[in-house]
């Protein structure tokens, strides 16, 4: 794991800066227009006009994007909206990143570029690439800034990666992959699988798209080394701009990962060369709290240990920083509506070994 170097917290968060292109919303607006939902309705509470939102040449902030999605979910009543949106996005809608993907030599290179430069397109999630024996795993972690629309974000990202992979491997072997969601299903399993056209699993420790490693060597018919390098250079410029105002939630989550601990706010603030009051104020501007971030990190670790190890509930509580296992039990019931032991007993995908 790359060690995170503490940085001074910037007062201006990247989450408030307009850099998400409205071209991402074009297909979503078209979909919802067919349901009688207007662009003006989608723009409610965003500070944007319907004209700006409908223009493919504008840029909006991650927080404005979050509000648009929140409106879309409420107006449509469709909990699988993210899957359908991702399925309809063309590779060209991803800007320079899309050009780099199309010009890649292999599927593996394309996916690596997509993950490396994902932050140039979204700050709503942290996307990681994990090699797990014979499987290539794309994992989506929540940054906690947008909790009410995170399911949409996960669906959208997984569906987008499926669409990209299927396009790049056309005329090759059929795409074999598995989508894993931490959520319970909000619709019958067949609804998910009809959209993604791959097997889907729920109540998993992580949100992931798992692809057989051998497919990564599949050549891309549109490969062009010169074009890829030019597109990568543009992506690097965008990434450098983002790093100058890195999202505070991202900094905290990376600190938690590198520490392998769940520090108090005071300790984290010192790590960030800031004060607890300043950190609280800036997190409030991102619609979250330090406790929310800690809870999410603990939840992810708890699910992983319960499903993939034989570690006792008492030891898991200790690893998560709980002095009393009963406090862990209460927190877990709040997260999933059942005790840790009940979750382990009722989860058929557990791998104890």
C-alpha positions in Angstrom: 0.0 0.0 0.0 1.3 3.5 -0.9 2.0 5.4 2.2 0.1 8.7 2.5 2.1 11.8 3.2 0.2 14.3 5.4 -0.6 17.5 3.7 -2.0 20.8 4.9 -5.8 20.9 4.6 -7.0 23.3 2.0 -10.0 25.5 2.8 -11.4 25.1 -0.7 -12.5 21.5 -1.2 -12.2 19.9 -4.7 -15.8 18.7 -4.1 -17.0 22.2 -4.5 -15.1 23.0 -7.7 -16.8 22.6 -11.1 -15.0 20.0 -13.1 -17.5 17.2 -13.8 -18.6 17.6 -17.4 -22.4 17.7 -18.0 -21.9 15.3 -20.9 -22.1 12.5 -18.2 -25.7 13.5 -17.5 -26.8 13.7 -21.2 -28.0 10.0 -21.3 -29.5 10.3 -17.8 -31.5 13.4 -18.8 -32.7 11.6 -22.0 -33.8 8.5 -20.0 -35.7 10.6 -17.5 -37.3 12.9 -20.1 -38.9 9.8 -21.6 -40.5 9.3 -18.1 -41.9 12.8 -18.1 -39.2 14.2 -15.8 -38.0 17.6 -16.8 -34.5 19.1 -16.6 -35.8 21.8 -14.4 -36.9 19.2 -11.9 -33.5 17.6 -11.9 -31.8 21.0 -11.3 -33.8 21.8 -8.2 -31.6 22.7 -5.3 -28.4 22.6 -7.3 -28.0 26.3 -8.0 -27.9 25.4 -11.7 -30.3 26.5 -14.4 -32.0 23.9 -16.6 -30.1 25.4 -19.6 -26.7 24.8 -18.0 -27.6 21.3 -16.9 -28.8 20.4 -20.4 -25.7 21.8 -22.1 -23.0 19.1 -22.8 -20.3 21.8 -22.6 -20.7 22.9 -19.0 -19.0 21.8 -15.8 -20.5 21.2 -12.4 -19.1 20.4 -9.0 -19.4 16.9 -7.4 -21.8 18.3 -4.8 -24.1 19.6 -7.6 -23.8 16.3 -9.4 -24.8 14.6 -6.1 -27.9 16.7 -5.9 -28.9 16.0 -9.5 -28.6 12.3 -8.8 -30.6 12.6 -5.6 -33.3 14.4 -7.5 -33.2 11.7 -10.3 -33.6 8.9 -7.8 -36.5 10.5 -6.0 -38.4 11.5 -9.1 -37.9 8.2 -11.0 -38.3 5.9 -8.0 -35.9 3.5 -9.8 -33.2 2.1 -7.4 -31.3 0.6 -10.4 -31.0 3.9 -12.3 -27.2 3.9 -11.9 -26.9 0.5 -13.7 -28.9 1.7 -16.6 -27.1 5.0 -16.8 -23.7 3.3 -16.8 -24.8 0.9 -19.5 -25.8 3.8 -21.8 -22.6 5.8 -21.4 -20.3 5.7 -24.4 -16.5 5.6 -23.9 -16.2 9.0 -25.6 -18.2 10.5 -22.9 -15.2 10.1 -20.5 -13.2 12.8 -22.3 -9.5 12.4 -22.5 -9.7 9.3 -20.3 -12.0 7.7 -22.8 -9.6 8.5 -25.6 -6.7 6.9 -23.6 -8.9 3.8 -23.0 -9.8 3.4 -26.7 -6.1 3.7 -27.7 -4.8 1.1 -25.2 -3.0 -2.0 -26.3 -4.9 -4.4 -24.1 -7.9 -4.6 -21.9 -5.6 -4.7 -18.9 -3.9 -1.5 -19.9 -7.3 0.2 -20.6 -8.6 -0.8 -17.1 -5.4 0.3 -15.4 -5.6 3.7 -17.1 -9.3 4.0 -16.2 -8.6 3.4 -12.6 -5.4 5.5 -12.5 -7.2 8.6 -13.9 -10.7 7.9 -12.4 -10.3 11.0 -10.1 -10.2 13.2 -13.2 -13.9 12.2 -13.8 -15.3 11.7 -10.3 -14.5 12.4 -6.6 -17.5 10.5 -5.4 -15.7 7.2 -4.9 -12.2 5.7 -4.6 -11.6 3.1 -7.3 -8.8 0.5 -6.7 -7.3 -2.3 -8.8 -6.5 -5.5 -6.9 -4.8 -8.7 -8.2 -6.4 -11.7 -6.4 -4.7 -14.9 -7.8 -6.5 -15.6 -11.1 -8.9 -12.7 -10.7 -8.6 -8.9 -11.5 -10.7 -7.0 -9.0 -12.0 -3.5 -9.5 -13.0 -2.3 -6.0 -15.2 0.8 -5.3 -14.8 2.4 -1.9 -17.0 5.1 -0.5 -15.4 8.4 0.3 -18.4 9.3 2.5 -19.0 12.7 1.1 -22.1 11.5 -0.8 -23.8 8.9 1.4 -27.4 9.1 0.1 -26.4 8.6 -3.6 -23.5 6.1 -3.1 -25.5 3.1 -4.3 -26.1 5.0 -7.6 -22.4 5.8 -7.8 -21.4 2.2 -7.3 -23.9 0.9 -9.8 -22.8 3.5 -12.3 -19.1 2.7 -12.0 -19.6 -1.1 -12.1 -21.9 -0.8 -15.1 -19.5 1.6 -16.8 -16.6 -0.8 -16.4 -18.7 -3.7 -17.7 -19.7 -1.6 -20.8 -16.1 -0.6 -21.4 -14.8 -4.1 -21.0 -17.5 -5.6 -23.3 -16.8 -3.0 -26.0 -13.0 -3.5 -25.9 -13.3 -7.3 -26.0 -15.8 -7.4 -28.8 -15.2 -10.2 -31.4 -13.2 -11.9 -28.6 -14.3 -14.3 -25.9 -17.5 -13.5 -24.1 -17.0 -11.3 -21.1 -17.0 -13.4 -18.0 -17.2 -11.3 -14.8 -19.1 -11.1 -11.5 -20.5 -7.9 -9.9 -20.5 -7.8 -6.1 -22.5 -5.3 -4.1 -22.4 -4.6 -0.3 -26.1 -3.7 -0.4 -29.0 -6.1 -0.2 -31.0 -6.2 -3.5 -33.6 -3.6 -3.9 -35.1 -5.4 -6.9 -35.2 -9.1 -7.9 -31.8 -10.6 -8.9 -32.9 -10.9 -12.5 -33.3 -7.1 -12.8 -29.7 -6.6 -12.1 -28.5 -9.4 -14.3 -30.7 -8.4 -17.2 -28.9 -5.0 -17.3 -25.3 -6.1 -16.6 -25.6 -9.5 -18.4 -23.2 -11.0 -15.8 -23.8 -12.8 -12.4 -24.5 -10.5 -9.5 -23.9 -11.1 -5.8 -25.2 -9.1 -2.8 -24.3 -8.5 0.9 -20.6 -8.7 0.0 -17.8 -7.2 2.0 -16.9 -4.9 -0.8 -18.3 -3.4 -4.0 -16.4 -5.0 -6.8 -16.3 -6.1 -10.4 -14.3 -9.3 -10.7 -12.8 -10.2 -14.1 -10.8 -13.4 -15.0 -7.1 -12.3 -15.1 -6.5 -14.0 -18.5 -8.9 -11.5 -20.2 -6.5 -8.6 -19.3 -4.3 -9.7 -22.2 -7.1 -9.3 -24.8 -5.8 -6.9 -27.5 -7.8 -3.8 -28.3 -8.6 -3.3 -32.0 -8.4 0.5 -31.7 -4.9 0.6 -30.1 -2.7 3.6 -31.0 0.4 4.3 -28.9 0.8 7.9 -30.0 -2.9 8.8 -29.3 -2.8 7.0 -25.9 0.3 9.0 -24.8 -1.3 12.3 -25.8 -4.5 11.5 -23.9 -2.5 10.3 -20.9 -0.6 13.6 -20.8 -3.9 15.5 -20.7 -5.1 13.2 -17.9 -1.9 13.9 -16.0 -2.6 17.6 -16.2 -6.1 17.2 -14.8 -4.8 14.9 -12.0 -2.1 17.5 -11.0 -4.8 20.2 -10.8 -6.9 17.9 -8.5 -4.0 17.1 -6.2 -3.5 20.8 -5.5 -7.0 20.7 -3.8 -7.3 17.1 -2.8 -10.7 16.2 -1.2 -10.4 16.1 2.6 -12.4 12.9 2.9 -10.0 11.2 0.5 -7.0 12.4 2.7 -8.6 11.0 5.8 -9.5 7.6 4.3 -6.0 7.2 3.0 -4.6 8.1 6.4 -6.8 5.5 8.0 -5.6 2.9 5.6 -1.9 3.7 6.1 -2.2 3.8 9.9 -4.3 0.6 10.0 -6.1 2.3 12.9 -9.1 4.4 13.7 -7.6 7.5 15.4 -9.5 10.2 17.3 -10.3 13.4 15.5 -7.6 15.2 17.5 -5.0 12.7 16.3 -6.2 12.9 12.7 -6.2 16.7 12.7 -2.6 16.8 13.8 -1.7 14.4 11.0 -3.4 16.8 8.6 -1.6 19.8 10.1 -4.9 21.2 11.1 -7.2 21.5 14.1 -10.3 19.4 15.1 -12.5 22.5 14.7 -11.2 23.2 11.2 -11.6 19.6 10.1 -15.1 19.4 11.5 -16.1 22.6 9.6 -14.6 21.4 6.3 -16.3 18.0 6.6 -19.6 19.7 7.3 -19.2 21.5 4.0 -18.8 18.1 2.4 -22.1 16.9 4.0 -20.4 14.4 6.3 -18.6 14.0 9.7 -15.4 12.5 11.0 -17.5 9.8 12.8 -19.2 8.9 9.5 -15.9 8.3 7.9 -14.6 6.2 10.8 -17.8 4.2 10.9 -17.6 3.4 7.1 -14.0 2.3 7.4 -14.8 0.1 10.4 -17.9 -1.4 8.6 -15.8 -2.4 5.6 -13.1 -4.0 7.8 -15.7 -5.8 9.9 -17.4 -7.3 6.9 -14.1 -8.4 5.4 -13.0 -10.2 8.7 -16.4 -11.8 9.3 -16.7 -13.2 5.8 -13.1 -14.1 5.0 -11.5 -15.2 8.3 -12.2 -17.2 11.4 -11.3 -14.3 13.6 -13.6 -14.2 16.7 -16.1 -11.4 17.1 -14.2 -10.3 20.2 -10.9 -10.0 18.3 -12.6 -8.2 15.4 -14.0 -5.7 17.9 -10.5 -5.2 19.3 -9.0 -4.7 15.8 -11.6 -2.1 15.1 -10.8 -0.1 18.2 -13.7 -1.1 20.4 -12.7 -1.7 24.1 -16.0 -3.5 24.7 -17.3 -6.1 22.1 -20.9 -5.1 23.0 -20.2 -1.6 21.6 -19.1 -3.3 18.3 -22.3 -5.4 18.4 -24.5 -2.3 18.7 -22.7 -0.5 15.9 -22.9 -3.6 13.6 -26.7 -3.8 14.3 -27.0 -0.2 13.4 -25.1 -0.8 10.1 -26.8 -4.0 9.0 -29.7 -4.7 11.3 -28.3 -7.9 12.7 -25.5 -9.0 15.1 -22.0 -9.9 13.8 -22.6 -13.6 14.7 -25.9 -13.7 12.8 -24.3 -12.1 9.8 -21.5 -14.6 9.7 -23.9 -17.5 10.2 -26.4 -16.3 7.5 -23.8 -15.3 4.9 -23.3 -18.2 2.5 -20.3 -16.5 0.8 -18.1 -16.6 3.9 -14.7 -18.2 3.4 -13.3 -19.2 6.7 -9.7 -20.3 6.3 
